Amino acid sequence: MRSPVADPADVGVFDRHRRLRRSSALRSLVREHRIDPRSLVLPVFIDARITTPEPITSLPGHSRWPARDAVAIAERAAAVGIGGLLLFGLPDAKDEEGSGARDPLGPVPDALRRIRDSGTEIALIADVCLCEYTSHGHCGVLGPDGRVENDATLPLLADAAAAYAVAGADIVAPSDMMDGRVAAIRAILDRSGHEDTAILAYSAKYASAFYGPFREAAECAPREGDRSSYQMDPPNAREALAEMQSDLDEGADLLMLKPAGPYLDVLARARQRFDVPLAAYQVSGEYASICAAADRGWMDRERAARESVVGIFRAGADVIVTYFALDAAAWLAER
């Protein structure tokens, strides 16, 4: 039954918030948060074993790239205004210590040199971890008891970061979650004349189920066990802030939260506390979930992707690593 009130004046004064929503132009004019391609980073997988790009089944629209094609993907990203690339490597061979991560001729240094020599204007970020390079798939070296040895891993991570800095990385990004890795990396960079190379610390990296497609893409699933003993426990938020503070104290320039979507509350709390650039990684499982649902007609892919990305910005991110980076830039250009 309709209300007997016929005249809006009869209900008194009320706010008309819809006034600024009634047209696309008005909504755009007063929009609080906007997606800027310059704030997006595209993950790129460089594979030393291939000569042509190989599509990644679990990440539709993405491929593993040979180093010789790295310039092409960098130029494509730069042309649409994307701010940076985050490079991951798949080596020729793996071993127990992940020695390929610090190989100056490895896939990531090779790609970095090629892109840098091409003069492409885009920020180059090198992921620093051992998981893609170890035969056991863990992010550090294993002790006799099969557990990851924190302190024994630190010099290996530092050597890898130094190799990437020499090859031309603007930023090195340790994602291993070992304690003290930022200090170890900062020390070796400063000693080797790379004091201007910045560190983006994966400070709050959770032991998440949303990494599945990435592990297929990078071939880095643990052979035994999982990473819960060094990645963060999902119920914990205060601990994430402590991790971030430690990384800042050790010399990090930017801080990363991973994954982004399930942890927006942590991102918002970090934004309130820290006055440094914050990055958030919209991980492979978040991307693949939207793509899979869209393929089945359950949601609009573009709208869902845009909504998810702007939500991460709204929570406080300055930089977003996302597999939607190329798509988002294209959508924005069309509009």
FIBALO-117285 format. One record per atom (N, C-alpha, C): x, z, y; residue in one letter. Coordinates in steps of 0.1 Angstrom, whole numbers, padded with zeros to 4 digits, always signed. Layout:
% FIBALO-117285
XZYA/...
***
This chain:
% FIBALO-117285
+0008+0000-0012M/+0000+0000+0000M/+0009+0000+0012M/+0006-0009+0022R/+0013-0009+0034R/+0011+0003+0043R/+0021+0006+0051S/+0019+0017+0060S/+0009+0014+0071S/+0002+0023+0075P/-0008+0020+0086P/-0001+0018+0100P/+0012+0021+0101V/+0019+0019+0113V/+0020+0004+0116V/+0015-0001+0127A/+0015-0015+0131A/+0026-0018+0141A/+0028-0008+0150D/+0038-0010+0161D/+0050-0002+0158D/+0062-0009+0158P/+0075-0001+0156P/+0076+0010+0166P/+0070+0009+0178A/+0072+0020+0188A/+0065+0032+0183A/+0056+0031+0174D/+0049+0043+0169D/+0058+0052+0160D/+0069+0047+0155V/+0078+0055+0146V/+0089+0060+0155V/+0089+0058+0167G/+0100+0064+0176G/+0112+0055+0176G/+0123+0060+0182V/+0135+0052+0184V/+0143+0052+0170V/+0148+0040+0167F/+0156+0039+0155F/+0167+0028+0158F/+0178+0029+0151D/+0189+0019+0152D/+0186+0006+0145D/+0189-0005+0151R/+0187-0018+0145R/+0201-0024+0141R/+0206-0019+0130H/+0220-0023+0126H/+0220-0038+0122H/+0208-0043+0119R/+0208-0057+0114R/+0210-0067+0125R/+0210-0063+0137R/+0211-0072+0148R/+0224-0080+0147R/+0235-0074+0142L/+0248-0081+0142L/+0251-0087+0128L/+0240-0087+0120R/+0241-0093+0106R/+0233-0106+0105R/+0226-0110+0115R/+0216-0121+0114R/+0221-0135+0113R/+0234-0137+0116S/+0240-0150+0115S/+0254-0149+0110S/+0259-0160+0104S/+0273-0160+0099S/+0283-0158+0111S/+0280-0164+0122A/+0289-0162+0134A/+0290-0148+0138A/+0279-0141+0139L/+0279-0127+0143L/+0286-0118+0133L/+0283-0121+0120R/+0290-0113+0110R/+0305-0114+0110R/+0309-0127+0113S/+0324-0129+0114S/+0330-0123+0126S/+0322-0123+0137L/+0327-0117+0150L/+0330-0102+0149L/+0322-0095+0142V/+0323-0080+0141V/+0329-0075+0128V/+0334-0084+0120R/+0339-0080+0107R/+0351-0071+0108R/+0351-0060+0101E/+0361-0049+0103E/+0374-0053+0095E/+0373-0059+0084H/+0385-0062+0075H/+0384-0077+0071H/+0395-0083+0072R/+0396-0098+0069R/+0407-0100+0059R/+0405-0110+0050I/+0416-0114+0041I/+0425-0123+0049I/+0438-0120+0049D/+0448-0128+0055D/+0458-0133+0045D/+0459-0146+0042P/+0468-0151+0032P/+0482-0146+0034P/+0486-0143+0046R/+0500-0138+0049R/+0502-0124+0043R/+0491-0117+0040S/+0492-0104+0034S/+0491-0104+0018S/+0490-0116+0013L/+0489-0118-0002L/+0502-0122-0008L/+0504-0117-0020V/+0516-0120-0028V/+0511-0126-0042V/+0517-0137-0045L/+0514-0143-0058L/+0524-0140-0069L/+0519-0134-0080P/+0528-0132-0091P/+0532-0145-0098P/+0545-0147-0102V/+0550-0159-0108V/+0559-0155-0120V/+0556-0162-0131F/+0564-0159-0143F/+0574-0171-0145F/+0587-0167-0145I/+0598-0177-0147I/+0603-0175-0162I/+0602-0186-0169D/+0606-0185-0183D/+0618-0194-0186D/+0629-0187-0191A/+0642-0194-0193A/+0641-0204-0205A/+0631-0203-0213R/+0630-0210-0226R/+0623-0224-0225R/+0617-0227-0214I/+0608-0238-0213I/+0614-0248-0203I/+0609-0261-0204T/+0613-0271-0195T/+0602-0277-0187T/+0589-0274-0191T/+0577-0278-0183T/+0568-0266-0183T/+0559-0265-0173P/+0550-0253-0171P/+0541-0252-0184P/+0539-0240-0188E/+0530-0237-0199E/+0519-0228-0195E/+0506-0232-0196P/+0495-0224-0192P/+0494-0211-0199P/+0490-0201-0192I/+0488-0187-0198I/+0473-0186-0201I/+0470-0185-0214T/+0456-0185-0219T/+0448-0173-0212T/+0454-0162-0212S/+0446-0150-0207S/+0446-0149-0192S/+0453-0158-0185L/+0453-0159-0170L/+0449-0173-0166L/+0437-0177-0166P/+0433-0190-0163P/+0438-0195-0149P/+0443-0207-0149G/+0449-0212-0137G/+0463-0208-0134G/+0469-0200-0143H/+0483-0196-0141H/+0492-0201-0153H/+0505-0203-0150S/+0514-0208-0160S/+0527-0200-0160S/+0534-0201-0171R/+0549-0198-0170R/+0556-0210-0165R/+0566-0208-0156W/+0573-0218-0150W/+0588-0219-0154W/+0594-0230-0156P/+0608-0231-0157P/+0614-0229-0143P/+0626-0223-0143A/+0633-0220-0130A/+0633-0233-0121A/+0635-0245-0127R/+0637-0257-0119R/+0624-0260-0112R/+0613-0255-0116D/+0600-0257-0109D/+0596-0246-0099D/+0605-0236-0098A/+0602-0225-0089A/+0600-0229-0075A/+0608-0239-0070V/+0606-0244-0057V/+0593-0250-0054V/+0588-0257-0064A/+0574-0264-0063A/+0563-0253-0060A/+0564-0243-0068I/+0553-0232-0067I/+0555-0225-0054I/+0568-0223-0050A/+0570-0216-0037A/+0565-0224-0025A/+0568-0237-0026E/+0564-0246-0015E/+0548-0247-0014E/+0542-0247-0026R/+0527-0247-0026R/+0522-0234-0020R/+0527-0223-0024A/+0523-0210-0018A/+0525-0210-0003A/+0537-0214+0001A/+0540-0213+0015A/+0531-0223+0023A/+0528-0234+0018A/+0520-0244+0025A/+0506-0239+0028A/+0500-0230+0020V/+0487-0224+0023V/+0488-0211+0029V/+0500-0207+0033G/+0501-0194+0041G/+0503-0182+0034G/+0505-0182+0021I/+0507-0170+0013I/+0520-0163+0017I/+0520-0150+0018G/+0531-0142+0024G/+0543-0141+0015G/+0541-0140+0001G/+0553-0138-0007G/+0550-0141-0022G/+0561-0142-0029L/+0560-0144-0044L/+0566-0131-0050L/+0560-0127-0062L/+0566-0116-0070L/+0570-0122-0083L/+0583-0122-0085L/+0589-0130-0097L/+0591-0121-0109L/+0587-0125-0120F/+0589-0119-0133F/+0597-0128-0142F/+0605-0123-0151G/+0614-0132-0159G/+0611-0130-0174G/+0612-0141-0181L/+0612-0141-0195L/+0625-0148-0200L/+0634-0140-0206P/+0648-0145-0209P/+0648-0154-0222P/+0660-0159-0224D/+0663-0167-0236D/+0662-0158-0248D/+0668-0146-0247A/+0668-0137-0258A/+0667-0122-0253A/+0662-0113-0262K/+0660-0099-0259K/+0670-0091-0267K/+0673-0079-0262D/+0681-0069-0270D/+0676-0055-0267D/+0682-0045-0273E/+0677-0032-0272E/+0679-0026-0258E/+0689-0031-0250E/+0691-0026-0237E/+0685-0034-0226E/+0679-0046-0229G/+0673-0054-0219G/+0684-0060-0210G/+0695-0064-0216S/+0707-0068-0207S/+0703-0081-0200S/+0694-0089-0204G/+0690-0101-0197G/+0685-0098-0183G/+0680-0086-0181A/+0674-0082-0167A/+0685-0083-0157A/+0698-0080-0160R/+0708-0079-0151R/+0718-0091-0151R/+0714-0101-0159D/+0722-0113-0161D/+0721-0122-0148D/+0732-0124-0141P/+0731-0132-0128P/+0727-0146-0130P/+0727-0151-0143L/+0723-0164-0146L/+0709-0164-0152L/+0702-0153-0152G/+0689-0152-0159G/+0678-0159-0151G/+0666-0159-0156P/+0655-0167-0150P/+0652-0163-0136P/+0651-0151-0133V/+0648-0147-0119V/+0659-0150-0109V/+0671-0146-0112P/+0682-0150-0102P/+0682-0166-0101P/+0681-0173-0111D/+0681-0187-0111D/+0670-0192-0101D/+0658-0187-0103A/+0646-0191-0095A/+0649-0187-0080A/+0654-0175-0078L/+0656-0170-0064L/+0666-0180-0057L/+0677-0183-0064R/+0687-0192-0057R/+0681-0205-0054R/+0673-0211-0063R/+0667-0224-0060R/+0657-0224-0048R/+0649-0213-0048I/+0640-0212-0037I/+0647-0210-0024I/+0657-0201-0024R/+0664-0198-0012R/+0672-0210-0007R/+0678-0217-0016D/+0685-0230-0012D/+0676-0240-0006D/+0663-0240-0010S/+0653-0250-0006S/+0649-0248+0009S/+0651-0236+0014G/+0647-0232+0027G/+0633-0229+0029G/+0625-0227+0018T/+0611-0224+0018T/+0609-0211+0025T/+0600-0210+0035E/+0598-0198+0043E/+0587-0190+0036E/+0591-0181+0027I/+0582-0172+0020I/+0590-0160+0015I/+0584-0148+0016A/+0591-0136+0011A/+0593-0136-0004A/+0605-0133-0008L/+0608-0133-0023L/+0610-0119-0028L/+0602-0115-0037I/+0602-0102-0043I/+0605-0103-0058I/+0615-0095-0062A/+0619-0096-0076A/+0615-0083-0083A/+0606-0084-0093D/+0602-0072-0101D/+0615-0067-0109D/+0617-0054-0108V/+0628-0048-0115V/+0623-0039-0126V/+0625-0043-0139C/+0621-0036-0150C/+0628-0042-0162C/+0628-0034-0173L/+0634-0039-0186L/+0624-0044-0196L/+0611-0042-0194C/+0602-0044-0205C/+0602-0059-0210C/+0603-0068-0200E/+0603-0082-0205E/+0616-0086-0212E/+0626-0078-0211Y/+0639-0081-0216Y/+0644-0073-0229Y/+0636-0062-0232T/+0640-0054-0243T/+0633-0059-0256T/+0640-0058-0267S/+0634-0062-0280S/+0622-0053-0284S/+0622-0040-0279H/+0612-0031-0283H/+0600-0031-0273H/+0602-0037-0261G/+0591-0038-0252G/+0589-0027-0242G/+0597-0016-0243H/+0596-0005-0234H/+0604-0008-0221H/+0601+0000-0210C/+0606-0002-0197C/+0620+0004-0195C/+0625+0011-0206G/+0639+0017-0205G/+0645+0017-0219G/+0657+0021-0219V/+0664+0022-0232V/+0659+0033-0240V/+0659+0032-0254L/+0654+0042-0263L/+0665+0050-0268L/+0663+0063-0270G/+0672+0073-0276G/+0670+0073-0291G/+0678+0081-0298P/+0678+0082-0312P/+0664+0086-0317P/+0657+0093-0309D/+0643+0098-0313D/+0632+0088-0310D/+0636+0076-0304G/+0626+0066-0301G/+0620+0068-0288G/+0623+0078-0280R/+0618+0080-0267R/+0626+0073-0256R/+0619+0069-0245V/+0627+0063-0234V/+0635+0073-0227V/+0648+0070-0226E/+0658+0079-0219E/+0658+0075-0204E/+0653+0084-0196N/+0652+0082-0182N/+0666+0079-0176N/+0675+0088-0177D/+0688+0087-0170D/+0697+0076-0174D/+0696+0073-0187A/+0704+0062-0192A/+0699+0049-0188A/+0686+0048-0183T/+0680+0036-0179T/+0684+0033-0164T/+0687+0043-0156L/+0688+0041-0142L/+0699+0031-0138L/+0711+0032-0144P/+0722+0022-0140P/+0718+0008-0144P/+0710+0006-0155L/+0706-0007-0159L/+0697-0013-0149L/+0688-0005-0144L/+0678-0010-0134L/+0686-0013-0121L/+0695-0004-0117A/+0703-0007-0105A/+0711-0020-0106A/+0717-0022-0117D/+0724-0035-0119D/+0715-0047-0118D/+0703-0046-0123A/+0693-0057-0122A/+0690-0060-0108A/+0687-0049-0101A/+0683-0050-0087A/+0694-0057-0079A/+0706-0053-0082A/+0718-0058-0074A/+0719-0073-0077A/+0717-0077-0090A/+0717-0092-0093A/+0707-0100-0086A/+0695-0094-0084Y/+0685-0101-0077Y/+0688-0102-0062Y/+0694-0091-0056A/+0697-0091-0042A/+0708-0102-0040A/+0718-0103-0048V/+0728-0113-0047V/+0722-0127-0047V/+0712-0129-0056A/+0706-0142-0058A/+0697-0146-0046A/+0693-0136-0037G/+0685-0140-0026G/+0672-0133-0024G/+0669-0122-0032A/+0656-0115-0031A/+0656-0108-0017A/+0645-0109-0010D/+0643-0101+0002D/+0639-0087-0002D/+0632-0085-0013I/+0627-0072-0017I/+0629-0071-0032I/+0634-0059-0037V/+0634-0056-0051V/+0623-0046-0054V/+0616-0047-0065A/+0604-0039-0067A/+0605-0032-0081A/+0611-0020-0082P/+0612-0013-0095P/+0598-0009-0100P/+0594-0014-0112S/+0581-0011-0117S/+0582-0002-0130S/+0593+0003-0133D/+0596+0010-0146D/+0590+0024-0147D/+0589+0031-0135M/+0584+0045-0134M/+0594+0055-0140M/+0607+0052-0140M/+0617+0062-0143M/+0619+0070-0130M/+0621+0083-0132D/+0625+0092-0121D/+0639+0089-0116D/+0640+0088-0103G/+0653+0086-0097G/+0657+0072-0095G/+0649+0062-0100R/+0653+0048-0099R/+0655+0043-0085R/+0647+0047-0076V/+0648+0042-0062V/+0661+0047-0056V/+0665+0059-0058A/+0678+0064-0053A/+0689+0056-0059A/+0689+0053-0072A/+0699+0046-0079A/+0700+0032-0074A/+0689+0025-0071I/+0689+0012-0066I/+0694+0011-0052I/+0689+0021-0043R/+0693+0021-0029R/+0708+0023-0028R/+0714+0031-0037A/+0728+0034-0037A/+0736+0021-0040A/+0732+0014-0051I/+0740+0002-0055I/+0739-0009-0045I/+0727-0010-0039L/+0725-0021-0029L/+0733-0018-0017L/+0734-0005-0012D/+0742-0002+0000D/+0757-0004-0003D/+0761+0000-0015R/+0775-0001-0018R/+0780-0015-0019R/+0770-0024-0023S/+0774-0038-0026S/+0772-0047-0014S/+0769-0041-0002G/+0767-0049+0010G/+0753-0055+0011G/+0743-0050+0004H/+0729-0055+0005H/+0720-0044+0010H/+0725-0037+0021E/+0717-0027+0027E/+0705-0032+0034E/+0704-0045+0036D/+0692-0050+0042D/+0681-0054+0032D/+0684-0054+0019T/+0675-0057+0009T/+0665-0045+0008T/+0652-0048+0009A/+0642-0037+0009A/+0638-0034-0005A/+0632-0022-0006I/+0627-0017-0019I/+0612-0015-0018I/+0605-0022-0027L/+0590-0019-0029L/+0589-0012-0042L/+0586+0001-0041A/+0585+0009-0053A/+0571+0009-0058A/+0570+0006-0071Y/+0558+0008-0078Y/+0557+0023-0080Y/+0552+0030-0070S/+0553+0045-0070S/+0542+0051-0079S/+0530+0046-0078A/+0519+0051-0086A/+0514+0040-0095A/+0521+0039-0107K/+0517+0029-0117K/+0511+0036-0129K/+0499+0034-0131Y/+0491+0041-0141Y/+0492+0034-0155Y/+0491+0043-0165A/+0491+0038-0179A/+0477+0032-0181A/+0475+0019-0178S/+0462+0013-0177S/+0459+0003-0188S/+0446+0002-0191A/+0442-0008-0201A/+0440-0022-0194A/+0442-0022-0181F/+0440-0035-0174F/+0452-0044-0174F/+0463-0040-0181Y/+0475-0048-0181Y/+0476-0058-0193Y/+0465-0059-0201G/+0466-0067-0213G/+0470-0081-0211G/+0463-0089-0202P/+0467-0103-0200P/+0482-0104-0195P/+0487-0095-0187F/+0500-0096-0182F/+0510-0095-0194F/+0507-0085-0203R/+0516-0083-0214R/+0517-0096-0223R/+0506-0103-0224E/+0506-0116-0231E/+0514-0126-0224E/+0512-0126-0211A/+0520-0136-0202A/+0535-0134-0202A/+0539-0121-0201A/+0553-0117-0200A/+0559-0114-0214A/+0551-0114-0224E/+0555-0111-0238E/+0563-0097-0238E/+0556-0087-0233C/+0563-0074-0231C/+0555-0062-0236C/+0546-0064-0246A/+0539-0053-0251A/+0548-0045-0260A/+0548-0031-0259P/+0557-0023-0267P/+0555-0026-0282P/+0566-0026-0289R/+0566-0028-0303R/+0560-0016-0310R/+0563-0004-0305E/+0557+0008-0311E/+0553+0017-0299E/+0542+0025-0301G/+0538+0034-0291G/+0532+0028-0279G/+0532+0035-0268D/+0527+0030-0255D/+0536+0036-0244D/+0531+0034-0232R/+0539+0038-0220R/+0534+0051-0213R/+0526+0058-0220S/+0519+0070-0214S/+0529+0081-0210S/+0541+0081-0217S/+0550+0092-0214S/+0558+0089-0201S/+0557+0077-0195Y/+0564+0075-0182Y/+0555+0069-0171Y/+0545+0061-0175Q/+0535+0057-0165Q/+0525+0068-0163Q/+0517+0068-0152M/+0509+0079-0148M/+0496+0080-0156M/+0492+0092-0157D/+0479+0096-0164D/+0467+0092-0155D/+0458+0083-0160P/+0447+0079-0151P/+0439+0090-0144P/+0437+0102-0149P/+0429+0111-0142P/+0436+0117-0130P/+0449+0115-0128N/+0456+0122-0118N/+0457+0115-0105N/+0454+0121-0094A/+0455+0115-0081A/+0466+0122-0072A/+0466+0136-0072R/+0476+0143-0064R/+0490+0140-0069R/+0491+0138-0082E/+0505+0134-0087E/+0510+0121-0081E/+0500+0112-0079A/+0504+0099-0073A/+0510+0100-0059A/+0505+0109-0051L/+0510+0112-0038L/+0524+0118-0039L/+0526+0127-0049A/+0539+0133-0051A/+0549+0122-0055A/+0545+0113-0063E/+0554+0102-0067E/+0558+0093-0055E/+0548+0091-0047M/+0551+0083-0035M/+0560+0090-0025M/+0558+0103-0023Q/+0567+0110-0015Q/+0581+0110-0020Q/+0583+0112-0033S/+0596+0111-0039S/+0603+0098-0036S/+0596+0087-0038D/+0602+0074-0036D/+0606+0072-0022D/+0597+0076-0013L/+0601+0075+0002L/+0614+0083+0004L/+0614+0095-0001D/+0626+0104+0001D/+0639+0097-0004D/+0637+0089-0015E/+0649+0083-0021E/+0653+0070-0015E/+0644+0065-0005G/+0648+0053+0002G/+0639+0041+0001G/+0627+0043-0005A/+0618+0031-0006A/+0613+0027+0008A/+0611+0014+0010D/+0606+0009+0022D/+0591+0006+0022D/+0586+0003+0010L/+0572+0000+0008L/+0568+0008-0004L/+0555+0011-0006L/+0550+0018-0017L/+0539+0010-0024L/+0539+0010-0037M/+0529+0002-0045M/+0520+0011-0053M/+0507+0008-0053L/+0497+0013-0063L/+0493+0003-0073L/+0493+0006-0086K/+0489-0003-0096K/+0482+0004-0107K/+0470-0001-0112P/+0462-0012-0107P/+0455-0008-0093P/+0449-0018-0087A/+0443-0015-0074A/+0428-0011-0076A/+0420-0019-0083G/+0405-0017-0083G/+0401-0003-0088G/+0406+0002-0099P/+0401+0014-0104P/+0407+0027-0097P/+0416+0024-0087Y/+0423+0035-0081Y/+0422+0034-0066Y/+0411+0029-0060L/+0410+0028-0046L/+0409+0041-0039L/+0405+0051-0046D/+0405+0065-0040D/+0419+0069-0037D/+0428+0066-0047V/+0442+0070-0045V/+0448+0062-0034V/+0445+0050-0033L/+0450+0041-0022L/+0445+0047-0008L/+0433+0051-0007A/+0427+0056+0005A/+0434+0069+0009A/+0437+0078-0001R/+0444+0090+0002R/+0458+0087+0006R/+0465+0078+0000A/+0478+0074+0004A/+0479+0069+0018A/+0468+0061+0022R/+0468+0055+0035R/+0467+0066+0046R/+0459+0077+0043Q/+0458+0088+0052Q/+0471+0096+0054Q/+0479+0096+0043R/+0491+0104+0043R/+0504+0097+0048R/+0505+0084+0044F/+0518+0078+0046F/+0517+0067+0057F/+0527+0067+0066D/+0527+0057+0077D/+0538+0046+0073D/+0537+0041+0061V/+0546+0030+0057V/+0537+0019+0051V/+0542+0007+0050P/+0534-0004+0043P/+0531+0000+0029P/+0518-0002+0026L/+0513+0001+0013L/+0508-0012+0006L/+0513-0014-0006A/+0509-0025-0014A/+0500-0021-0025A/+0491-0029-0030A/+0483-0027-0042A/+0483-0039-0050A/+0484-0037-0063Y/+0484-0048-0073Y/+0471-0050-0080Y/+0464-0061-0076Q/+0452-0064-0084Q/+0456-0071-0097Q/+0456-0063-0107V/+0464-0067-0119V/+0456-0077-0128V/+0463-0081-0138S/+0458-0092-0147S/+0445-0090-0153S/+0442-0078-0157G/+0429-0075-0163G/+0418-0075-0153G/+0420-0072-0140E/+0410-0073-0130E/+0407-0088-0128E/+0418-0096-0127Y/+0416-0110-0125Y/+0409-0117-0137Y/+0413-0114-0149A/+0408-0120-0160A/+0393-0116-0163A/+0390-0104-0159S/+0376-0099-0161S/+0366-0108-0152S/+0370-0110-0139I/+0362-0117-0130I/+0361-0132-0135I/+0372-0138-0139C/+0372-0151-0144C/+0363-0153-0156C/+0364-0144-0166A/+0356-0145-0178A/+0341-0143-0175A/+0338-0134-0166A/+0324-0133-0163A/+0318-0145-0156A/+0327-0150-0147A/+0322-0162-0139A/+0321-0174-0149A/+0330-0175-0159D/+0329-0186-0168D/+0316-0186-0176D/+0311-0174-0178R/+0298-0172-0185R/+0286-0172-0176R/+0288-0175-0164G/+0277-0176-0154G/+0271-0162-0150G/+0279-0152-0152W/+0273-0138-0149W/+0276-0134-0135W/+0285-0141-0128M/+0288-0138-0114M/+0294-0150-0108M/+0294-0150-0095D/+0300-0161-0087D/+0315-0157-0085D/+0324-0166-0090R/+0338-0163-0091R/+0344-0160-0077R/+0341-0169-0068E/+0346-0168-0054E/+0341-0156-0047E/+0329-0153-0048R/+0323-0142-0041R/+0328-0129-0047R/+0329-0128-0060A/+0334-0116-0066A/+0349-0114-0063A/+0357-0124-0063A/+0371-0123-0060A/+0373-0119-0046A/+0366-0125-0036R/+0367-0121-0022R/+0363-0107-0020R/+0352-0103-0026E/+0347-0089-0025E/+0357-0079-0030E/+0363-0082-0041S/+0373-0073-0047S/+0385-0072-0038S/+0390-0083-0033V/+0402-0083-0025V/+0400-0076-0012V/+0388-0079-0005V/+0386-0072+0008V/+0384-0057+0006V/+0379-0053-0006G/+0377-0039-0009G/+0391-0032-0010G/+0401-0039-0015I/+0414-0033-0015I/+0420-0031-0001I/+0418-0042+0007F/+0422-0040+0021F/+0415-0029+0028F/+0402-0028+0025R/+0394-0018+0032R/+0399-0004+0028R/+0403-0002+0016A/+0408+0011+0012A/+0422+0015+0018A/+0429+0005+0024G/+0441+0008+0031G/+0453+0000+0028G/+0452-0010+0019A/+0464-0018+0016A/+0468-0027+0028A/+0481-0028+0029D/+0487-0038+0039D/+0490-0051+0032D/+0494-0050+0019V/+0498-0061+0011V/+0491-0060-0002V/+0486-0072-0007I/+0479-0072-0020I/+0486-0082-0029I/+0491-0078-0041V/+0496-0087-0051V/+0484-0091-0059V/+0481-0104-0060T/+0469-0108-0067T/+0470-0122-0073T/+0465-0124-0085Y/+0464-0137-0091Y/+0455-0146-0084Y/+0447-0141-0075F/+0437-0149-0067F/+0444-0154-0054F/+0457-0152-0052A/+0463-0155-0039A/+0461-0170-0035A/+0464-0179-0044L/+0462-0193-0041L/+0448-0197-0039L/+0439-0192-0047D/+0425-0194-0045D/+0420-0189-0032D/+0423-0177-0029A/+0419-0170-0017A/+0423-0178-0004A/+0436-0183-0004A/+0441-0191+0007A/+0433-0204+0008A/+0430-0210-0003A/+0422-0222-0002A/+0408-0220+0003A/+0402-0209-0002W/+0388-0206+0002W/+0388-0204+0018W/+0397-0196+0022L/+0398-0193+0037L/+0400-0206+0045L/+0409-0215+0040A/+0411-0227+0047A/+0399-0236+0048A/+0391-0236+0037E/+0379-0244+0037E/+0369-0239+0048E/+0369-0226+0050R/+0360-0220+0059R/+0364-0220+0074R/
***
